[in-house]
Amino acid sequence: MNKALQSQKGQSATVDWRKKMSNNVAYGLLVYTALQIFVTMHEIQGESASILPVFVLVMLVAAIIPLFRHFERRWEHLTDDQAHNPAYSVAFRRDQIKVWALAAVLPFLITGGFKAFTALS
C-alpha cells in the first residue's frame, strides 16, 4: 500500500499542466479538422465541382486555430512551480472540457448553420 501511495505521489508531482494542455489542444485540433472535413465533405458531396468548398474548409480550419491557441496560451505562462502544482487540476479539467467540447461539437454546428442558411436562401 505504501508503494502505491508513494508512486501516486511521484506521478502527481511530475504532471506538467503546460505540456498536458498543449497536447490536448493539438489533439483537439486534429479531431476538429477530421470532423470538419468529414462533415463538410459529406454535405457538399456531388453538389459542386468547384474548388470553393475546399477553400472554405481550409478557412474554417484556419479560423479555429486562434480560439484553440487561447487555451494553450493561458497555460504557457505558468512558472515551473505552478506547472507542477496539483491545485491547478480543476482549472485544467475545465479548460480541457472546453477544448474537447469545441472540437467535437463545432464542426456540426458550423455545417448545420450553413445548411440552415442555404435552406433559407
MMTF fields as JSON, N, C-alpha, C and O atoms, coordinates in Angstrom:
{
  "mmtfVersion": "1.0.0",
  "mmtfProducer": "UNKNOWN",
  "numBonds": 483,
  "numAtoms": 484,
  "numGroups": 121,
  "numChains": 1,
  "numModels": 1,
  "chainsPerModel": [1],
  "groupsPerChain": [121],
  "chainIdList": ["A"],
  "bondAtomList": [4, 2, 8, 6, 12, 10, 16, 14, 20, 18, 24, 22, 28, 26, 32, 30, 36, 34, 40, 38, 44, 42, 48, 46, 52, 50, 56, 54, 60, 58, 64, 62, 68, 66, 72, 70, 76, 74, 80, 78, 84, 82, 88, 86, 92, 90, 96, 94, 100, 98, 104, 102, 108, 106, 112, 110, 116, 114, 120, 118, 124, 122, 128, 126, 132, 130, 136, 134, 140, 138, 144, 142, 148, 146, 152, 150, 156, 154, 160, 158, 164, 162, 168, 166, 172, 170, 176, 174, 180, 178, 184, 182, 188, 186, 192, 190, 196, 194, 200, 198, 204, 202, 208, 206, 212, 210, 216, 214, 220, 218, 224, 222, 228, 226, 232, 230, 236, 234, 240, 238, 244, 242, 248, 246, 252, 250, 256, 254, 260, 258, 264, 262, 268, 266, 272, 270, 276, 274, 280, 278, 284, 282, 288, 286, 292, 290, 296, 294, 300, 298, 304, 302, 308, 306, 312, 310, 316, 314, 320, 318, 324, 322, 328, 326, 332, 330, 336, 334, 340, 338, 344, 342, 348, 346, 352, 350, 356, 354, 360, 358, 364, 362, 368, 366, 372, 370, 376, 374, 380, 378, 384, 382, 388, 386, 392, 390, 396, 394, 400, 398, 404, 402, 408, 406, 412, 410, 416, 414, 420, 418, 424, 422, 428, 426, 432, 430, 436, 434, 440, 438, 444, 442, 448, 446, 452, 450, 456, 454, 460, 458, 464, 462, 468, 466, 472, 470, 476, 474, 480, 478],
  "bondOrderList": [1, 1, 1, 1, 1, 1, 1, 1, 1, 1, 1, 1, 1, 1, 1, 1, 1, 1, 1, 1, 1, 1, 1, 1, 1, 1, 1, 1, 1, 1, 1, 1, 1, 1, 1, 1, 1, 1, 1, 1, 1, 1, 1, 1, 1, 1, 1, 1, 1, 1, 1, 1, 1, 1, 1, 1, 1, 1, 1, 1, 1, 1, 1, 1, 1, 1, 1, 1, 1, 1, 1, 1, 1, 1, 1, 1, 1, 1, 1, 1, 1, 1, 1, 1, 1, 1, 1, 1, 1, 1, 1, 1, 1, 1, 1, 1, 1, 1, 1, 1, 1, 1, 1, 1, 1, 1, 1, 1, 1, 1, 1, 1, 1, 1, 1, 1, 1, 1, 1, 1],
  "groupList": [{"groupName": "MET", "atomNameList": ["N", "CA", "C", "O"], "elementList": ["N", "C", "C", "O"], "formalChargeList": [0, 0, 0, 0], "bondAtomList": [1, 0, 2, 1, 3, 2], "bondOrderList": [1, 1, 2], "singleLetterCode": "M", "chemCompType": "L-PEPTIDE LINKING"}, {"groupName": "ASN", "atomNameList": ["N", "CA", "C", "O"], "elementList": ["N", "C", "C", "O"], "formalChargeList": [0, 0, 0, 0], "bondAtomList": [1, 0, 2, 1, 3, 2], "bondOrderList": [1, 1, 2], "singleLetterCode": "N", "chemCompType": "L-PEPTIDE LINKING"}, {"groupName": "LYS", "atomNameList": ["N", "CA", "C", "O"], "elementList": ["N", "C", "C", "O"], "formalChargeList": [0, 0, 0, 0], "bondAtomList": [1, 0, 2, 1, 3, 2], "bondOrderList": [1, 1, 2], "singleLetterCode": "K", "chemCompType": "L-PEPTIDE LINKING"}, {"groupName": "ALA", "atomNameList": ["N", "CA", "C", "O"], "elementList": ["N", "C", "C", "O"], "formalChargeList": [0, 0, 0, 0], "bondAtomList": [1, 0, 2, 1, 3, 2], "bondOrderList": [1, 1, 2], "singleLetterCode": "A", "chemCompType": "L-PEPTIDE LINKING"}, {"groupName": "LEU", "atomNameList": ["N", "CA", "C", "O"], "elementList": ["N", "C", "C", "O"], "formalChargeList": [0, 0, 0, 0], "bondAtomList": [1, 0, 2, 1, 3, 2], "bondOrderList": [1, 1, 2], "singleLetterCode": "L", "chemCompType": "L-PEPTIDE LINKING"}, {"groupName": "GLN", "atomNameList": ["N", "CA", "C", "O"], "elementList": ["N", "C", "C", "O"], "formalChargeList": [0, 0, 0, 0], "bondAtomList": [1, 0, 2, 1, 3, 2], "bondOrderList": [1, 1, 2], "singleLetterCode": "Q", "chemCompType": "L-PEPTIDE LINKING"}, {"groupName": "SER", "atomNameList": ["N", "CA", "C", "O"], "elementList": ["N", "C", "C", "O"], "formalChargeList": [0, 0, 0, 0], "bondAtomList": [1, 0, 2, 1, 3, 2], "bondOrderList": [1, 1, 2], "singleLetterCode": "S", "chemCompType": "L-PEPTIDE LINKING"}, {"groupName": "GLY", "atomNameList": ["N", "CA", "C", "O"], "elementList": ["N", "C", "C", "O"], "formalChargeList": [0, 0, 0, 0], "bondAtomList": [1, 0, 2, 1, 3, 2], "bondOrderList": [1, 1, 2], "singleLetterCode": "G", "chemCompType": "PEPTIDE LINKING"}, {"groupName": "THR", "atomNameList": ["N", "CA", "C", "O"], "elementList": ["N", "C", "C", "O"], "formalChargeList": [0, 0, 0, 0], "bondAtomList": [1, 0, 2, 1, 3, 2], "bondOrderList": [1, 1, 2], "singleLetterCode": "T", "chemCompType": "L-PEPTIDE LINKING"}, {"groupName": "VAL", "atomNameList": ["N", "CA", "C", "O"], "elementList": ["N", "C", "C", "O"], "formalChargeList": [0, 0, 0, 0], "bondAtomList": [1, 0, 2, 1, 3, 2], "bondOrderList": [1, 1, 2], "singleLetterCode": "V", "chemCompType": "L-PEPTIDE LINKING"}, {"groupName": "ASP", "atomNameList": ["N", "CA", "C", "O"], "elementList": ["N", "C", "C", "O"], "formalChargeList": [0, 0, 0, 0], "bondAtomList": [1, 0, 2, 1, 3, 2], "bondOrderList": [1, 1, 2], "singleLetterCode": "D", "chemCompType": "L-PEPTIDE LINKING"}, {"groupName": "TRP", "atomNameList": ["N", "CA", "C", "O"], "elementList": ["N", "C", "C", "O"], "formalChargeList": [0, 0, 0, 0], "bondAtomList": [1, 0, 2, 1, 3, 2], "bondOrderList": [1, 1, 2], "singleLetterCode": "W", "chemCompType": "L-PEPTIDE LINKING"}, {"groupName": "ARG", "atomNameList": ["N", "CA", "C", "O"], "elementList": ["N", "C", "C", "O"], "formalChargeList": [0, 0, 0, 0], "bondAtomList": [1, 0, 2, 1, 3, 2], "bondOrderList": [1, 1, 2], "singleLetterCode": "R", "chemCompType": "L-PEPTIDE LINKING"}, {"groupName": "TYR", "atomNameList": ["N", "CA", "C", "O"], "elementList": ["N", "C", "C", "O"], "formalChargeList": [0, 0, 0, 0], "bondAtomList": [1, 0, 2, 1, 3, 2], "bondOrderList": [1, 1, 2], "singleLetterCode": "Y", "chemCompType": "L-PEPTIDE LINKING"}, {"groupName": "ILE", "atomNameList": ["N", "CA", "C", "O"], "elementList": ["N", "C", "C", "O"], "formalChargeList": [0, 0, 0, 0], "bondAtomList": [1, 0, 2, 1, 3, 2], "bondOrderList": [1, 1, 2], "singleLetterCode": "I", "chemCompType": "L-PEPTIDE LINKING"}, {"groupName": "PHE", "atomNameList": ["N", "CA", "C", "O"], "elementList": ["N", "C", "C", "O"], "formalChargeList": [0, 0, 0, 0], "bondAtomList": [1, 0, 2, 1, 3, 2], "bondOrderList": [1, 1, 2], "singleLetterCode": "F", "chemCompType": "L-PEPTIDE LINKING"}, {"groupName": "HIS", "atomNameList": ["N", "CA", "C", "O"], "elementList": ["N", "C", "C", "O"], "formalChargeList": [0, 0, 0, 0], "bondAtomList": [1, 0, 2, 1, 3, 2], "bondOrderList": [1, 1, 2], "singleLetterCode": "H", "chemCompType": "L-PEPTIDE LINKING"}, {"groupName": "GLU", "atomNameList": ["N", "CA", "C", "O"], "elementList": ["N", "C", "C", "O"], "formalChargeList": [0, 0, 0, 0], "bondAtomList": [1, 0, 2, 1, 3, 2], "bondOrderList": [1, 1, 2], "singleLetterCode": "E", "chemCompType": "L-PEPTIDE LINKING"}, {"groupName": "PRO", "atomNameList": ["N", "CA", "C", "O"], "elementList": ["N", "C", "C", "O"], "formalChargeList": [0, 0, 0, 0], "bondAtomList": [1, 0, 2, 1, 3, 2], "bondOrderList": [1, 1, 2], "singleLetterCode": "P", "chemCompType": "L-PEPTIDE LINKING"}],
  "groupTypeList": [0, 1, 2, 3, 4, 5, 6, 5, 2, 7, 5, 6, 3, 8, 9, 10, 11, 12, 2, 2, 0, 6, 1, 1, 9, 3, 13, 7, 4, 4, 9, 13, 8, 3, 4, 5, 14, 15, 9, 8, 0, 16, 17, 14, 5, 7, 17, 6, 3, 6, 14, 4, 18, 9, 15, 9, 4, 9, 0, 4, 9, 3, 3, 14, 14, 18, 4, 15, 12, 16, 15, 17, 12, 12, 11, 17, 16, 4, 8, 10, 10, 5, 3, 16, 1, 18, 3, 13, 6, 9, 3, 15, 12, 12, 10, 5, 14, 2, 9, 11, 3, 4, 3, 3, 9, 4, 18, 15, 4, 14, 8, 7, 7, 15, 2, 3, 15, 8, 3, 4, 6],
  "groupIdList": [1, 2, 3, 4, 5, 6, 7, 8, 9, 10, 11, 12, 13, 14, 15, 16, 17, 18, 19, 20, 21, 22, 23, 24, 25, 26, 27, 28, 29, 30, 31, 32, 33, 34, 35, 36, 37, 38, 39, 40, 41, 42, 43, 44, 45, 46, 47, 48, 49, 50, 51, 52, 53, 54, 55, 56, 57, 58, 59, 60, 61, 62, 63, 64, 65, 66, 67, 68, 69, 70, 71, 72, 73, 74, 75, 76, 77, 78, 79, 80, 81, 82, 83, 84, 85, 86, 87, 88, 89, 90, 91, 92, 93, 94, 95, 96, 97, 98, 99, 100, 101, 102, 103, 104, 105, 106, 107, 108, 109, 110, 111, 112, 113, 114, 115, 116, 117, 118, 119, 120, 121],
  "secStructList": [7, 2, 2, 2, 2, 2, 2, 2, 2, 2, 2, 2, 2, 6, 7, 7, 2, 2, 2, 2, 2, 2, 2, 2, 2, 2, 2, 2, 2, 2, 2, 2, 2, 2, 2, 2, 2, 2, 2, 2, 2, 2, 2, 2, 6, 6, 6, 7, 7, 1, 1, 2, 2, 2, 2, 2, 2, 2, 2, 2, 2, 2, 2, 2, 2, 2, 2, 2, 2, 2, 2, 2, 2, 2, 2, 2, 6, 7, 7, 2, 2, 2, 2, 6, 7, 4, 4, 4, 2, 2, 2, 2, 2, 2, 2, 2, 2, 2, 2, 2, 2, 2, 2, 2, 2, 2, 2, 2, 2, 2, 2, 2, 2, 2, 2, 2, 2, 2, 2, 2, 7],
  "xCoordList": [0.826, 0.0, 0.869, 0.584, 1.93, 2.814, 3.466, 3.622, 3.855, 4.451, 3.478, 3.859, 2.226, 1.213, 1.018, 0.897, 0.987, 0.816, 2.023, 1.874, 3.218, 4.421, 4.504, 4.894, 4.139, 4.202, 3.147, 3.381, 1.981, 0.941, 1.404, 1.168, 2.061, 2.574, 3.642, 3.681, 4.503, 5.541, 4.967, 5.498, 3.884, 3.263, 2.604, 2.693, 1.938, 1.262, 2.264, 1.963, 3.454, 4.466, 5.081, 5.62, 5.012, 5.631, 4.668, 5.059, 3.427, 2.463, 2.871, 3.098, 2.961, 3.236, 1.983, 1.698, 1.237, -0.039, 0.153, -0.728, 1.287, 1.545, 1.607, 0.982, 2.366, 2.521, 1.207, 0.849, 0.495, -0.778, -1.786, -2.505, -1.847, -2.791, -2.349, -3.185, -1.054, -0.554, -0.936, -1.349, -0.799, -1.189, -2.688, -3.115, -3.487, -4.937, -5.347, -6.228, -4.724, -5.032, -4.642, -5.404, -3.472, -3.026, -3.961, -4.368, -4.296, -5.201, -6.611, -7.31, -7.023, -8.33, -8.414, -9.434, -7.345, -7.313, -7.365, -8.023, -6.68, -6.739, -8.154, -8.64, -8.808, -10.18, -11.117, -11.953, -10.984, -11.819, -11.644, -12.624, -10.395, -10.12, -10.701, -11.329, -10.493, -11.031, -12.553, -13.142, -13.189, -14.653, -15.148, -16.134, -14.452, -14.867, -14.77, -15.669, -13.695, -13.545, -14.644, -15.292, -14.854, -15.854, -17.252, -17.969, -17.639, -18.998, -19.197, -20.22, -18.233, -18.372, -18.359, -19.193, -17.434, -17.361, -18.602, -19.039, -19.163, -20.397, -21.541, -22.365, -21.592, -22.67, -22.515, -23.511, -21.281, -21.084, -20.821, -20.602, -20.837, -20.536, -21.482, -22.701, -20.905, -21.672, -22.417, -23.059, -22.358, -23.101, -22.348, -22.96, -21.036, -20.278, -18.929, -18.315, -18.489, -17.163, -16.161, -15.018, -16.581, -15.767, -14.755, -14.936, -13.699, -12.683, -13.116, -12.485, -14.173, -14.636, -14.938, -14.519, -15.64, -15.883, -14.595, -14.525, -13.605, -12.331, -11.648, -11.064, -11.718, -11.155, -11.866, -11.22, -13.185, -13.953, -13.569, -13.466, -13.361, -12.948, -11.602, -11.429, -10.667, -9.357, -9.511, -8.852, -10.381, -10.618, -11.247, -10.896, -12.168, -12.798, -11.785, -11.838, -10.878, -9.847, -8.876, -8.489, -8.483, -7.556, -8.186, -7.49, -9.484, -10.155, -10.263, -10.371, -10.237, -10.416, -9.102, -9.117, -7.99, -6.69, -6.505, -6.047, -6.836, -6.67, -7.507, -7.071, -8.695, -9.53, -8.879, -8.865, -8.344, -7.668, -6.355, -5.965, -5.69, -4.427, -4.643, -3.755, -5.829, -6.168, -6.042, -5.504, -6.533, -6.448, -5.0, -4.604, -4.221, -2.818, -2.036, -1.196, -2.307, -1.599, -1.82, -0.911, -3.019, -3.311, -2.392, -2.057, -1.991, -1.184, 0.306, 1.119, 0.681, 2.099, 2.841, 4.031, 2.158, 2.818, 2.953, 3.328, 2.654, 2.837, 4.323, 5.112, 4.687, 6.061, 6.232, 5.257, 7.46, 7.707, 6.99, 6.459, 6.978, 6.279, 4.781, 4.15, 4.213, 2.779, 2.435, 1.391, 3.3, 3.034, 2.963, 2.372, 3.55, 3.547, 2.666, 2.682, 1.909, 1.063, -0.268, -1.0, -0.591, -1.852, -3.097, -4.195, -2.942, -4.088, -4.68, -5.817, -3.928, -4.415, -5.235, -5.676, -5.44, -6.132, -7.572, -8.049, -8.272, -9.666, -9.727, -10.555, -8.86, -8.827, -8.415, -8.943, -7.476, -7.06, -8.214, -8.449, -8.933, -10.052, -11.131, -11.723, -11.389, -12.376, -11.967, -12.779, -10.718, -10.247, -10.193, -10.472, -9.84, -9.791, -11.185, -11.334, -12.189, -13.568, -13.991, -14.644, -13.624, -13.966, -13.305, -13.945, -12.031, -11.308, -11.974, -12.22, -12.268, -12.842, -14.294, -14.746, -15.024, -16.405, -16.401, -17.196, -15.511, -15.401, -14.977, -15.532, -14.0, -13.505, -14.581, -14.645, -15.422, -16.422, -17.714, -18.354, -18.109, -19.425, -19.365, -20.272, -18.316, -18.251, -18.379, -19.072, -17.761, -17.945, -19.411, -19.853, -20.149, -21.563, -22.384, -23.309, -22.049, -22.756, -22.5, -23.424, -21.263, -20.921, -21.619, -22.234, -21.527, -22.168, -23.684, -24.336, -24.246, -25.689, -26.119, -27.181, -25.301, -25.597, -25.583, -26.471, -24.582, -24.531, -25.693, -26.258, -26.042, -27.156, -28.471, -29.285, -28.677, -29.881, -29.895, -30.942, -28.732, -28.639, -28.983, -29.708, -28.469, -28.766, -30.219, -30.791, -30.821, -32.232, -33.132, -34.195, -32.704, -33.481, -33.32, -34.196, -32.207, -31.928, -32.714, -32.591],
  "yCoordList": [-1.188, 0.0, 1.25, 2.221, 1.211, 2.356, 2.65, 3.812, 1.578, 1.766, 2.452, 3.345, 2.031, 2.615, 4.09, 4.902, 4.441, 5.846, 6.676, 7.805, 6.117, 6.842, 7.021, 8.086, 5.986, 6.115, 7.097, 7.818, 7.129, 8.085, 9.502, 10.42, 9.684, 10.997, 11.447, 12.615, 10.523, 10.841, 11.207, 12.08, 10.547, 10.843, 12.214, 12.943, 12.579, 13.87, 15.017, 16.106, 14.78, 15.827, 16.034, 17.106, 15.034, 15.163, 15.684, 15.835, 15.958, 16.48, 17.895, 18.744, 18.135, 19.481, 19.948, 19.5, 20.854, 21.308, 21.985, 21.914, 22.639, 23.308, 22.288, 22.459, 21.229, 20.19, 19.452, 19.151, 19.164, 18.459, 19.286, 18.741, 20.598, 21.431, 21.556, 21.548, 21.671, 21.74, 20.478, 20.558, 19.325, 18.067, 18.016, 17.577, 18.461, 18.466, 19.384, 19.04, 20.539, 21.475, 20.871, 20.959, 20.263, 19.663, 18.542, 18.491, 17.654, 16.558, 17.072, 16.543, 18.091, 18.691, 19.289, 19.156, 19.947, 20.499, 19.397, 19.547, 18.298, 17.17, 16.605, 16.321, 16.444, 15.923, 16.902, 16.5, 18.193, 19.213, 19.179, 19.196, 19.13, 19.126, 17.887, 17.983, 16.732, 15.495, 15.531, 15.166, 15.964, 16.054, 17.087, 16.864, 18.217, 19.267, 18.758, 18.996, 18.068, 17.506, 16.484, 16.527, 15.574, 14.528, 15.119, 14.768, 16.0, 16.559, 17.45, 17.352, 18.317, 19.239, 18.486, 18.745, 17.568, 16.833, 15.966, 15.76, 15.465, 14.684, 15.563, 15.112, 16.799, 17.708, 18.218, 18.411, 18.437, 19.013, 17.953, 18.287, 16.701, 15.617, 15.669, 15.582, 15.812, 15.782, 17.058, 17.125, 18.072, 19.301, 20.25, 21.003, 20.216, 21.201, 20.626, 19.85, 21.026, 20.616, 21.739, 21.669, 22.751, 23.925, 23.644, 22.738, 24.433, 24.362, 25.187, 25.103, 25.976, 26.853, 26.107, 26.58, 24.966, 24.269, 23.85, 23.886, 23.464, 23.077, 24.305, 24.226, 25.43, 26.677, 27.088, 27.498, 26.98, 27.311, 26.379, 26.813, 25.122, 24.155, 24.544, 24.476, 24.944, 25.387, 26.626, 26.747, 27.544, 28.759, 28.429, 29.04, 27.472, 27.084, 26.484, 26.74, 25.701, 25.112, 26.195, 26.213, 27.089, 28.162, 29.134, 29.682, 29.352, 30.312, 29.816, 30.627, 28.53, 27.983, 27.947, 27.85, 28.021, 27.916, 28.978, 28.629, 30.263, 31.244, 30.932, 31.192, 30.38, 30.022, 28.919, 28.987, 27.911, 26.837, 27.336, 26.915, 28.22, 28.777, 29.564, 29.629, 30.162, 30.899, 30.003, 30.426, 28.777, 27.858, 27.499, 27.433, 27.27, 26.906, 28.073, 27.873, 29.275, 30.46, 30.696, 31.142, 30.399, 30.583, 29.737, 30.129, 28.589, 27.668, 27.821, 27.35, 28.463, 28.643, 29.508, 29.3, 30.468, 31.462, 31.041, 31.851, 29.792, 29.305, 29.149, 28.784, 29.427, 29.168, 27.659, 26.91, 27.222, 25.79, 25.252, 24.142, 26.04, 25.599, 25.49, 24.527, 26.468, 26.439, 25.291, 24.655, 25.031, 23.995, 22.601, 21.694, 22.43, 21.124, 21.114, 20.146, 22.169, 22.288, 21.563, 21.896, 20.585, 19.843, 20.712, 20.308, 21.885, 22.775, 23.276, 23.747, 23.179, 23.631, 22.563, 22.785, 21.422, 20.327, 20.677, 20.274, 21.413, 21.777, 22.739, 22.57, 23.735, 24.682, 23.975, 24.266, 23.052, 22.293, 21.477, 21.469, 20.79, 19.955, 20.815, 20.4, 22.0, 22.908, 23.299, 23.231, 23.705, 24.081, 22.876, 23.0, 21.727, 20.507, 20.162, 19.79, 20.283, 20.01, 20.996, 20.612, 22.26, 23.266, 22.95, 23.036, 22.589, 22.268, 21.103, 21.172, 20.032, 18.85, 19.061, 18.486, 19.869, 20.174, 20.969, 20.697, 21.951, 22.717, 21.823, 21.911, 20.966, 20.092, 19.136, 18.837, 18.658, 17.659, 18.262, 17.668, 19.427, 19.98, 21.029, 21.105, 21.832, 22.956, 22.565, 23.271, 21.494, 21.136, 20.9, 21.278, 20.277, 20.015, 21.304, 21.484, 22.197, 23.475, 24.34, 24.953, 24.389, 25.195, 24.649, 25.404, 23.356, 22.751, 22.886, 23.171, 22.684, 22.861, 24.293, 24.535, 25.245, 26.656, 26.989, 27.687, 26.495, 26.725, 26.049, 26.597, 24.865, 24.14, 24.901, 25.01, 25.42, 26.205, 27.501, 27.923, 28.128, 29.376, 29.145, 29.938, 28.072, 27.79, 27.369, 27.606, 26.75, 26.37, 27.602, 27.616, 28.631, 29.867, 30.723, 31.522, 30.554, 31.376, 30.928, 31.517],
  "zCoordList": [0.0, 0.0, 0.0, -0.7, 0.793, 0.883, -0.463, -0.841, -1.202, -2.525, -3.472, -4.228, -3.426, -4.309, -4.007, -4.924, -2.73, -2.361, -2.777, -3.243, -2.609, -2.996, -4.506, -4.983, -5.263, -6.72, -7.217, -8.187, -6.557, -6.952, -6.64, -7.425, -5.501, -5.128, -6.126, -6.514, -6.538, -7.512, -8.861, -9.547, -9.253, -10.541, -10.537, -11.524, -9.432, -9.408, -9.404, -9.892, -8.855, -8.835, -10.216, -10.491, -11.085, -12.394, -13.464, -14.621, -13.096, -14.069, -14.451, -13.588, -15.734, -16.238, -16.969, -18.079, -16.337, -16.898, -18.245, -19.102, -18.444, -19.733, -20.859, -21.906, -20.631, -21.657, -21.891, -23.029, -20.81, -20.952, -21.747, -22.584, -21.495, -22.241, -23.691, -24.595, -23.922, -25.29, -26.062, -27.219, -25.43, -26.073, -26.335, -27.402, -25.374, -25.56, -26.698, -27.486, -26.792, -27.877, -29.222, -30.185, -29.294, -30.559, -31.002, -32.163, -30.087, -30.443, -30.718, -31.582, -29.991, -30.243, -31.636, -32.312, -32.07, -33.426, -34.473, -35.502, -34.217, -35.155, -35.252, -36.347, -34.117, -34.111, -34.798, -35.607, -34.481, -35.116, -36.635, -37.379, -37.087, -38.525, -39.195, -40.25, -38.587, -39.169, -39.23, -40.248, -38.159, -38.16, -39.165, -39.866, -39.225, -40.164, -41.602, -42.408, -41.919, -43.265, -43.533, -44.579, -42.602, -42.794, -42.952, -43.889, -42.059, -42.083, -43.299, -43.976, -43.582, -44.712, -46.032, -46.9, -46.192, -47.452, -47.653, -48.785, -46.574, -46.672, -47.177, -47.972, -46.725, -47.122, -48.554, -49.252, -48.996, -50.334, -51.389, -52.554, -51.012, -51.942, -53.141, -52.994, -54.309, -55.546, -55.879, -56.927, -55.031, -55.302, -56.22, -56.977, -56.157, -56.906, -57.31, -56.578, -58.492, -58.948, -58.699, -59.151, -57.996, -57.732, -56.623, -55.809, -56.613, -55.568, -54.352, -53.299, -54.482, -53.411, -52.109, -51.053, -52.122, -50.849, -50.135, -48.907, -50.884, -50.272, -49.676, -48.595, -50.367, -49.85, -48.562, -47.597, -48.547, -47.341, -46.199, -45.051, -46.5, -45.49, -44.877, -43.66, -45.705, -45.213, -44.338, -43.306, -44.749, -43.963, -42.601, -41.592, -42.572, -41.305, -40.336, -39.133, -40.859, -40.004, -39.538, -38.37, -40.428, -40.058, -39.065, -38.211, -39.169, -38.294, -36.854, -35.934, -36.647, -35.298, -34.516, -33.289, -35.2, -34.53, -33.446, -32.357, -33.677, -32.592, -31.346, -30.224, -31.541, -30.395, -29.57, -28.341, -30.235, -29.515, -28.91, -27.82, -29.613, -29.122, -27.832, -26.981, -27.692, -26.477, -25.243, -24.219, -25.338, -24.204, -23.896, -22.732, -24.934, -24.728, -24.127, -23.249, -24.594, -24.131, -22.636, -21.936, -22.151, -20.73, -19.856, -18.739, -20.36, -19.566, -19.83, -19.034, -20.919, -21.255, -20.252, -20.015, -19.663, -18.823, -17.361, -16.513, -17.066, -15.7, -15.399, -16.271, -14.171, -13.746, -13.589, -13.647, -13.391, -13.212, -11.974, -11.992, -10.904, -9.694, -9.934, -9.501, -10.618, -10.91, -11.858, -11.714, -12.813, -13.811, -13.198, -13.784, -12.044, -11.38, -10.131, -9.371, -9.917, -8.734, -8.95, -9.882, -8.112, -8.266, -8.062, -8.444, -7.472, -7.253, -8.569, -8.595, -9.648, -10.956, -11.682, -12.81, -11.056, -11.743, -12.102, -13.163, -11.251, -11.542, -12.731, -13.626, -12.74, -13.862, -15.149, -16.223, -15.035, -16.211, -16.767, -17.976, -15.887, -16.331, -16.995, -17.991, -16.455, -17.044, -18.465, -19.388, -18.639, -19.973, -20.905, -22.097, -20.377, -21.183, -21.71, -22.874, -20.87, -21.3, -22.38, -23.35, -22.22, -23.232, -24.572, -25.62, -24.537, -25.775, -26.494, -27.699, -25.758, -26.398, -26.804, -27.794, -26.059, -26.467, -27.766, -28.666, -27.867, -29.113, -30.27, -31.365, -30.028, -31.098, -31.59, -32.782, -30.691, -31.066, -31.602, -32.469, -31.105, -31.439, -32.543, -33.372, -32.563, -33.502, -34.973, -35.706, -35.45, -36.867, -37.239, -38.324, -36.337, -36.612, -36.559, -37.351, -35.627, -35.545, -36.774, -37.309, -37.217, -38.394, -39.631, -40.384, -39.839, -41.013, -40.931, -41.936, -39.749, -39.572, -39.819, -40.392, -39.39, -39.636, -41.115, -41.605, -41.829, -43.277, -43.989, -44.936, -43.53, -44.134, -43.912, -44.829, -42.709, -42.412, -43.215, -43.707, -43.345, -44.11, -45.577, -46.178, -46.151, -47.56, -47.752, -48.816, -46.744, -46.844, -46.815, -47.437, -46.094, -46.019, -47.268, -47.6, -47.952, -49.143, -50.341, -51.415]
}
